[in-house]
C-alpha cells in the first residue's frame, strides 16, 4: 500500500512545503494496522463509517475534512491551518501503540507525541512547530481526558488551536454526522 496516496487529498490541503514533507515522512512511519482497524473496537464512540475495516482511516479523514470546512469560519493563518491538519492526521496514528496492542491505548495521544518526537531529526519543521503539533494531539481528547482503566490524566485543550483540533475530532466521532466515502476511503462530494 502506498500510504502517501491514501492521504493525497489531505496532503494537498497543506501549502507549506516543509510541513507537507514532514507529514509525508510521518505518514510512512504510521503502523500498517492504522489503515485497516476500526476507529473503536466497540463502535460505541464512532459513527458507522468509522466502524469495520478502515474505520480509523475514515475517522481521521473526516476530522481533517471538518477542519478544512471550518477554516472558512475560524480565520487561522495558513501555517497554523497546515499544522492543524498535520495534528489531525497524526492524532490517532498509534492508537494501539507502535506495535499493535489488542486494545486502544488510553494514553495514545501521548504515545503519538513520543512517536513524532522520535523522528524529529528527519522532520523539516522547527521544534516550535513540532511542539505545537504535539500539544494539539496530546489534548485532542478534550474533556474525555480520564479513564477508569488508567491513571493517566491527559491534558485539556487550552489554546484556540487545541480546542479546534478537539472539536474536529469530536465532530468526526458523532453518530449523528454521516459522511459518505468511496471504495478508496475518499470523502464523496455531494
N, C-alpha and C positions, 0 to 999 in steps of 0.2 A: 504494500500500500504506500502510495506517495502521500505522506502526511501534509506536505505543503499544498497539494492540490485540493485536499479536503477543506482547507481554510483559505482558498484563493479569494473568495468574496471578502472575507473578514480582513485579510491582509491588505486588500486594495482599499479598505477604508482608511488605512494609515498612510499619511502623507510624508512623514519624516522617515528618510531613508535608513538612518541608524536604528530607530525604534523598530521599523519593519524588519530589518536584517536581524536584530536581536531577538525579536519574536520568532522569526523563522528558525533561528538556532534552537530556541527553546521548544518549538513545535516538534522538531526532530528528536528531541530528548524525552518527550512525553511517552510514558509507558504504553505499549500496544493495547493493553486492556481498556484504556480510556475510550478507544474508538468503538468498542463492542458492548460494554456493560450498560445497564440501565442507570438512570440518574439516582435512583434509590432502590434498595433491594426489596422493599415492601410495596412501592408505588404510592405509599401514603402521602408523601410530601411533594409529589410532582404530577403534572397533567399527563394524559395518556400518550402524547407524543414523546414524552421523556421516559416512558417505560419500554421494556423489551430491548432487543439488541440495538445498540447505537443510541440509546436514550440519553446518556450523559453527553455525548457529542451534540445531539439536537438541543438539549438544555443549554449548553454553552453557546451554541449559535443563536438561540433565542435570546439569551441575556445580552449578547453583543448587538443583536438587532434592536432590542429595546433601547439600548444606549444610542444607537445610530438614529433611531426615530426621535428620541427625546433630546438629542443635541440641538434640535431646532428651537427648543424651549429654554434649555439650560445653555447659556452662552459661554461655555468654556473656551479658552484659547485652543487653537488647533493642536499644539503639542500636548496639552492636557487631555484632549479627546483621544489622541493616539495612545497615551499611557493608560487611559481608562480602558480602551479596547484591549491592550496588552494584559491588563489586570484581569479583565473578564475572561479572556481566552485561557488564562492560566489558573483561574481561581479554584477549579476542581481538578486540575491536571493530574494530581497524585491523590485523588480522593481515597484510594485504597493503598496508599503508600507507593514508593518507587518500585518495590517488588510486591505484586498484588497480594493483599491480605483477603481474608474471607469477607470481612465487613468493612463498611466505611469507617475511616478513622475520624473520630470527633474532632481531633486537632489537625485535620487535613489542611486548614488554612495556614497553620504554622509550618507544617511539613512542606507545603508548596513554597513558602518563602525560603526555607532552607534549601530546597531543590533548586530554586533560581539562583540563590547566592553561591551555590556550589559551582556554578558555571560563570560567575561574574567576570573572570578574566577573558572569556570568549565573547562576551557581550559588548556591543558598541555603544551602550548607554552609560551615562555617568552614575556614580554611586548615589547621587541625589535622586536620579530618576529610578534607579533600582529600589531605593528605599520607599519612594512614592508608590511604586507598584506593590511592593510587599506590604505596606501599610493598608492599601486598599484591599488586598487579598486577605490579610490577617483579620480584618474587621468585616468581611463580606457577609458573615452570618447575622450581623445586627443583633437584635435582642435575643436571638436563639444562641446565645454565647455560653450557655452552661448545659451540662448533661448529667443525669443521674448515674451514668456509666463512666464518668471521667471526672478527675479532679481539676482538669484544665478549665480555666476561665479565659475565653477568647476576648480580645479587645473589642470594644464597641466602636462603631464609626464615629469620628469626631468632626472631620472636615467636610465641606460640601462634596468634595470628590469621593471620599469614602462612603458617605451617605448615598451618593448617586450609584456607586457600584453595588452597594447592598440593595438599593431599590430595584436595579435592573435584574439582579439575581433573584430577588423576591418575586418580582413580576413574572419572571420566566418559570417560576415554580408554582404559580397559581393555577389551580384546576379550571377556573372559570375563563382563562385566556387560552384560546385554541389557535395554534399556528400550524399551517399545512406545510409539509415537507415533501419533496420529490424523492425518487428512488435513490438519489445520490446524497441525501441528507441536506439538501439546499432548501431554503425557505422559498415557498411558491408565492410569487407576486399575484395579487388578485386585481 
